[in-house]
Amino acid sequence: MTKQWYKKLFENYSLRYQEEPYVHGTLQEVEFIEKEIGFNKGTKILDVGCGIGRHSIELGKRGYSVTGIDLSQNMLDMAVKNSKEAGLDNLTFLQMDAVKMKLDKKFDLAIMLCEGAFPLMETDEKNFKILKNISRALNPGARLIMTTLNALFVYTHRSNPSGGGEHLDLVTSRLTGALQFKDNDGKNQKIKFNERYYTPSEMGWLLKQAGFKDIEIFHGEPGNFTREKEITFDSFEILIVAKRR
């Protein structure tokens, strides 16, 4: 069986991931999260697609109890290393597939940020299962804060194949192409990616079907999470805040 592209990417990428420009807005993003939960330190938080644990660790430093799950053991090893170096004992990291996620406790907040899980899956069914599993893991009235890729952006900015060989399928809203990066060993790698972009209305419908209400959708921008910016065709990401029914 061919290994999924996202598994190939994250199996030897944890060191290089820390250098990516879009991961440096963690402090502001966590400040937004804290405001959304009213700075309630008793909030039990689930971090889906936690990667190297950047949000989990910053939340842990601020006194929150966080459980992070991720498919990649390589990324989780870095999360554990970083949390130990920070002297944190209020974090739990689990190797787990979000599509098959089953947890033995309930949470007051789930976060799923920076496309750590949701839009990378091969099918809409898998993406929907992730939302359903998160819903099951939350207490009634608990919140979900997530980001995902905005189809309005890709329709207007990348509707034609680029010089990099990218192709947007207008029927499935999937962008495919070649991703070049350096792994932890400094070796150049090239893999084919396949990402699903969603419209705001699609996300609203999916979340309702998954058991959420009071779904609010905003402009998404790493390091600048805010309720003050409406989503536009120039919003590369969608920022979503919703409540578990």
VENCORWO-V96372 format. One record per residue. SS is DSSP state (@ for helix, = for strand, . for the rest). PHI is phi in whole degrees, -180 to 180 (* if undefined). OMEGA is omega in whole degrees, 0 to 359 (none if undefined). Layout:
BEGIN
{{SS & PHI & OMEGA} {SS & PHI & OMEGA}}
END
This chain:
BEGIN
{{. & * & 181} {. & -69 & 180} {. & -72 & 180} {. & -62 & 186} {@ & -61 & 181} {@ & -71 & 174} {@ & -68 & 178} {@ & -62 & 182} {@ & -63 & 190} {@ & -91 & 182} {. & -77 & 179} {. & -154 & 191} {. & -140 & 189} {@ & -62 & 179} {@ & -67 & 182} {@ & -68 & 180} {@ & -59 & 181} {. & -64 & 181} {. & -94 & 183} {. & -66 & 184} {@ & -64 & 185} {@ & -80 & 180} {@ & -100 & 186} {. & -94 & 179} {. & -102 & 187} {@ & -58 & 184} {@ & -59 & 181} {@ & -68 & 180} {@ & -63 & 178} {@ & -70 & 175} {@ & -61 & 177} {@ & -62 & 180} {@ & -59 & 180} {@ & -60 & 179} {@ & -63 & 182} {@ & -65 & 181} {. & -105 & 176} {. & 66 & 178} {. & 57 & 181} {. & -80 & 185} {. & -68 & 178} {. & -83 & 181} {. & -68 & 176} {= & -91 & 191} {= & -114 & 174} {= & -111 & 180} {= & -109 & 184} {= & -91 & 186} {. & 70 & 189} {. & -71 & 179} {. & 60 & 180} {. & -80 & 173} {. & 83 & 187} {@ & -64 & 177} {@ & -75 & 179} {@ & -58 & 184} {@ & -68 & 179} {@ & -66 & 176} {@ & -66 & 177} {@ & -62 & 178} {@ & -62 & 182} {. & -93 & 171} {. & 100 & 181} {. & -92 & 173} {= & -91 & 186} {= & -131 & 170} {= & -113 & 179} {= & -108 & 175} {= & -122 & 178} {= & -157 & 180} {. & -77 & 187} {. & -94 & 177} {@ & -68 & 179} {@ & -61 & 179} {@ & -68 & 180} {@ & -66 & 177} {@ & -59 & 177} {@ & -69 & 178} {@ & -61 & 179} {@ & -64 & 179} {@ & -60 & 182} {@ & -66 & 180} {@ & -70 & 177} {@ & -66 & 178} {@ & -63 & 178} {. & -85 & 178} {. & 71 & 184} {. & -97 & 176} {. & -124 & 181} {. & -108 & 181} {= & -121 & 175} {= & -128 & 179} {= & -119 & 184} {= & -127 & 173} {= & -80 & 188} {. & -159 & 176} {. & -86 & 182} {@ & -62 & 178} {@ & -68 & 182} {@ & -114 & 189} {. & -61 & 173} {. & -137 & 182} {. & -124 & 185} {. & -94 & 175} {. & -144 & 182} {. & -104 & 184} {= & -124 & 180} {= & -99 & 180} {= & -155 & 170} {= & -121 & 173} {= & -121 & 177} {= & -146 & 194} {. & -122 & 174} {. & 61 & 176} {. & 52 & 179} {. & -73 & 182} {. & -149 & 198} {@ & -50 & 189} {@ & -84 & 184} {@ & -87 & 185} {. & -67 & 186} {. & -75 & 184} {. & -137 & 174} {@ & -64 & 180} {@ & -61 & 179} {@ & -67 & 178} {@ & -61 & 180} {@ & -66 & 178} {@ & -61 & 178} {@ & -61 & 179} {@ & -62 & 179} {@ & -63 & 180} {@ & -66 & 176} {@ & -64 & 179} {@ & -57 & 180} {@ & -64 & 183} {@ & -84 & 184} {= & -104 & 171} {= & -71 & 175} {= & -55 & 181} {= & 86 & 178} {= & -69 & 185} {= & -105 & 169} {= & -119 & 172} {= & -119 & 184} {= & -145 & 170} {= & -125 & 174} {= & -153 & 185} {= & -80 & 187} {= & -93 & 180} {@ & -65 & 179} {@ & -60 & 178} {@ & -67 & 185} {@ & -69 & 177} {@ & -63 & 187} {@ & -96 & 184} {@ & -109 & 186} {. & -141 & 184} {. & -78 & 179} {. & -115 & 177} {. & -55 & 180} {. & -93 & 178} {. & -63 & 180} {. & -85 & 178} {. & 81 & 179} {. & -73 & 179} {= & -140 & 177} {= & -104 & 176} {= & -87 & 184} {. & -74 & 177} {. & -81 & 184} {. & -102 & 185} {. & 58 & 177} {= & -111 & 177} {= & -103 & 178} {= & -121 & 180} {= & 172 & 181} {= & -108 & 178} {= & -110 & 179} {= & -109 & 182} {= & -157 & 174} {= & -105 & 179} {. & -84 & 182} {. & -61 & 180} {. & -90 & 180} {. & 81 & 181} {. & -87 & 177} {= & -73 & 180} {= & -126 & 178} {= & -142 & 180} {= & -134 & 177} {= & -89 & 179} {= & -105 & 181} {= & -151 & 185} {= & -118 & 179} {= & -98 & 175} {. & -102 & 183} {= & -118 & 172} {. & -79 & 176} {@ & -57 & 181} {@ & -67 & 176} {@ & -61 & 181} {@ & -64 & 178} {@ & -60 & 180} {@ & -67 & 181} {@ & -60 & 182} {@ & -68 & 176} {@ & -62 & 180} {@ & -65 & 181} {. & -85 & 176} {. & 107 & 180} {= & -110 & 177} {= & -140 & 178} {= & 47 & 185} {= & -83 & 180} {= & -117 & 185} {= & -126 & 184} {= & -131 & 170} {= & -61 & 179} {= & -108 & 179} {. & -151 & 181} {. & -54 & 179} {. & 79 & 180} {. & -147 & 177} {. & -71 & 181} {. & -158 & 173} {. & -89 & 188} {. & -86 & 183} {. & -112 & 177} {. & -76 & 178} {. & -69 & 179} {. & -136 & 176} {. & -67 & 180} {. & -93 & 178} {. & -83 & 180} {. & -68 & 179} {= & -119 & 172} {= & -104 & 173} {= & -104 & 186} {= & -125 & 171} {= & -124 & 182} {= & -142 & 180} {= & -117 & 174} {= & -72 & 178} {. & -64 & none}}
END
